[in-house]
């Protein structure tokens, strides 16, 4: 099993973890979160992240962060080695749910699953019913189509 570590601006990391545990309560030991506090020295956040990663006690870890280039991502980048751990920026809940569902797969496969989950989880939802529903067609006895 792979571990999952979320490193994000406070309180996003712990909020995402709470959402995951709502859906997958049995995954508590596999998912950890570090809320990077405003004005916290990056070295302090990195030390906390290393502790959390060790506590996961998994052969491999997928690290997810919120914004590329921001402090949480920079901290996470120093944490990962590219072999036993990999980093993805832009975490969202669909991505996280996908990673928890497939955490038994190889780390490379898990990265792919996470990326697909993230992108497929972002869709524009139509406001009006006709756009939001497939067109239903019924046939009467005279074989005339009627839209409902």
matplotlib code that plots the C-alpha trace (Angstrom):
import matplotlib.pyplot as plt

x = [0.0, 1.1, 0.8, -0.8, 0.5, -1.4, 0.7, -1.3, -2.2, -4.0, -6.7, -7.0, -4.9, -6.7, -10.1, -9.3, -8.2, -11.5, -13.5, -11.6, -12.2, -15.9, -16.0, -13.2, -13.1, -10.8, -8.0, -7.0, -3.6, -2.8, -3.6, -1.8, -2.1, 0.1, -1.5, 1.2, 0.6, 1.0, 4.4, 5.7, 9.3, 9.6, 12.3, 9.7, 7.1, 9.6, 10.6, 6.9, 6.3, 9.3, 7.8, 4.4, 6.0, 7.8, 4.7, 2.9, 5.3, 4.6, 7.1, 6.0, 4.2, 2.3, 2.5, -0.2, -0.1, -2.4, -0.6, 2.5, 5.2, 3.6, 5.3, 3.5, 4.6, 8.2, 8.3, 6.9, 9.3, 12.2, 10.5, 10.1, 12.8, 11.0, 11.4, 9.9, 7.8, 6.2, 4.6, 1.5, 0.4, -3.2, -4.9, -8.6, -11.1, -11.8, -8.1, -7.7, -10.7, -9.2, -5.8, -7.3, -9.3, -6.3, -3.5, -2.7, -1.4, 2.2, 3.3, 3.5, 0.0, -1.2, 0.2, -1.7, -4.9, -4.6, -4.1, -7.1, -9.3, -8.4, -9.2, -12.3, -13.6, -13.7, -16.7, -19.1, -22.6, -25.4, -28.0, -31.1, -32.6, -32.6, -28.8, -28.3, -30.3, -30.1, -33.0, -35.8, -37.7, -40.8, -42.5, -46.3, -48.3, -48.0, -44.2, -44.1, -41.4, -42.3, -39.8, -40.6]
y = [0.0, 3.6, 6.3, 9.7, 12.9, 16.2, 19.3, 22.5, 25.9, 25.7, 24.5, 22.8, 19.8, 18.7, 19.5, 17.4, 14.5, 14.9, 14.6, 11.5, 9.9, 10.6, 8.5, 6.0, 5.8, 2.8, 4.8, 6.9, 5.3, 5.7, 9.4, 12.2, 15.9, 18.9, 22.3, 24.8, 27.8, 31.4, 32.8, 29.4, 29.0, 26.5, 24.5, 23.9, 22.8, 20.5, 18.9, 18.3, 16.8, 14.4, 13.2, 12.6, 10.8, 8.4, 7.9, 6.7, 3.8, 2.8, 1.7, 4.6, 7.8, 10.1, 13.7, 16.1, 19.8, 22.7, 25.4, 24.9, 27.4, 28.2, 27.5, 24.1, 22.9, 24.1, 22.3, 19.1, 19.4, 19.1, 16.1, 13.8, 11.8, 10.9, 7.1, 6.2, 9.4, 11.5, 14.9, 16.3, 20.0, 21.0, 18.6, 18.5, 16.1, 14.0, 13.5, 12.5, 10.1, 8.4, 8.0, 6.5, 4.1, 2.9, 3.2, -0.5, 0.1, 1.0, 4.6, 5.4, 4.0, 6.0, 9.2, 8.5, 7.7, 10.9, 13.0, 11.5, 11.8, 15.5, 16.4, 14.3, 15.7, 19.2, 19.7, 22.5, 21.7, 23.1, 25.2, 24.4, 20.9, 20.4, 20.9, 18.8, 15.7, 13.5, 14.0, 11.5, 10.3, 8.1, 6.6, 6.5, 4.0, 6.2, 6.2, 10.0, 11.2, 13.4, 15.2, 15.2]
z = [0.0, -0.7, 1.8, 0.9, 2.4, 1.8, 2.3, 1.8, 3.1, 6.5, 6.9, 3.5, 4.1, 7.2, 5.6, 2.6, 4.9, 6.9, 3.6, 2.6, 6.0, 5.7, 2.5, 3.4, 7.3, 7.2, 5.4, 8.4, 8.8, 5.1, 4.7, 6.6, 6.3, 7.1, 7.3, 6.5, 8.7, 7.6, 8.6, 9.6, 8.6, 5.7, 7.6, 10.4, 7.9, 6.2, 9.5, 10.3, 6.8, 7.3, 10.6, 9.0, 6.1, 8.5, 10.5, 7.4, 7.4, 3.8, 1.2, -1.1, -0.6, -2.9, -1.8, -2.9, -2.5, -3.4, -5.5, -7.5, -6.5, -3.2, 0.2, 0.8, -2.7, -2.1, 1.2, -0.4, -3.3, -0.8, 0.8, -2.3, -4.0, -7.2, -6.5, -3.2, -3.2, -5.9, -5.9, -7.6, -7.2, -7.7, -5.2, -5.3, -3.7, -6.8, -7.1, -3.5, -3.5, -6.6, -4.9, -1.8, -3.9, -5.8, -3.2, -3.6, -7.1, -8.0, -7.3, -11.0, -11.6, -8.6, -10.1, -13.3, -11.5, -9.5, -12.5, -14.3, -11.2, -10.9, -14.4, -14.8, -11.5, -12.9, -15.1, -16.0, -14.7, -16.8, -15.1, -17.1, -17.3, -21.1, -21.2, -18.0, -19.2, -22.2, -24.6, -24.0, -27.0, -26.8, -29.7, -30.0, -32.0, -35.1, -34.7, -34.2, -31.9, -29.0, -26.8, -23.1]

ax = plt.figure().add_subplot(projection="3d")
ax.plot(x, y, z, "-o")
ax.set_aspect("equal")
plt.show()
